[in-house]
């Protein structure tokens, strides 16, 4: 099962719901999305799980989530 994605809680300098995407483990992500709760991404950042339709086209994945840094 593929990981889900989330946006950092509170956003970043670009504003709320902006900034890089973060990978979230699939089972935890589904539970967080269903319960409208924040969940910890693979890199440790707290995020809100979002659907693909909510992700801007130019948004990249956080390097730590992408490469496991």
N, C-alpha and C positions, 0 to 999 in steps of 0.2 A: 504494500500500500504506500503510495507516495506521501511525502510530508505535506503539511498544509503551510500556509504563509500567514504572517501577521505583521502589523505595523506597530511600531513602538508606542507604548502608552504615553500620551501627552505630546507626541510628535517630536520634532527637532527644530533647528533654527529656521527651517523652511515653513514651519507651522504644524498644527495638529494633523495627524494622519498622513504626514509626509515623511520623506526620508527613505532609507533602504528597507526592503522587505527582510523578514527574518523567518527562517525555517522552524517549523514546529512539528514535533512528533505527531503522527496522524491520529492515534487514539486520544491523546491528551488534547489535541487541537479540536477534534470533533466535539468532545465533552465541553470544552471551554466555549466553543461557538454556540452550542445548544443552550448553555447556561448563561450566555452573555457575560463571561468572566475573563479576566486576564489570565494568561498562561506564560510560562517561561519558555523562551525559544532555545534552540540548541546552543546558542552562544551565551545564554544566561540572561539576556535582555527580557524584560517583561513586555508582552505584546498583546494586542487584541487581534484575534483571528478575523480575517476578512475574506470575502469571496472574490473570485477573479474579476468580476465586473467592477469592483471597488478599487482595483489597483491601476494607477496611472501607467500608460504604455511605456514611459521612460524610466520606470522604477527598477533598480537593480537589487540583487540579493546581497545582504551584508557579507563581507569577506570572511568573517569568522564562521558564519553558518555555511557558506559555500565551500570553504576549504578546510574547515575543522581546526582553525587556528586557536 
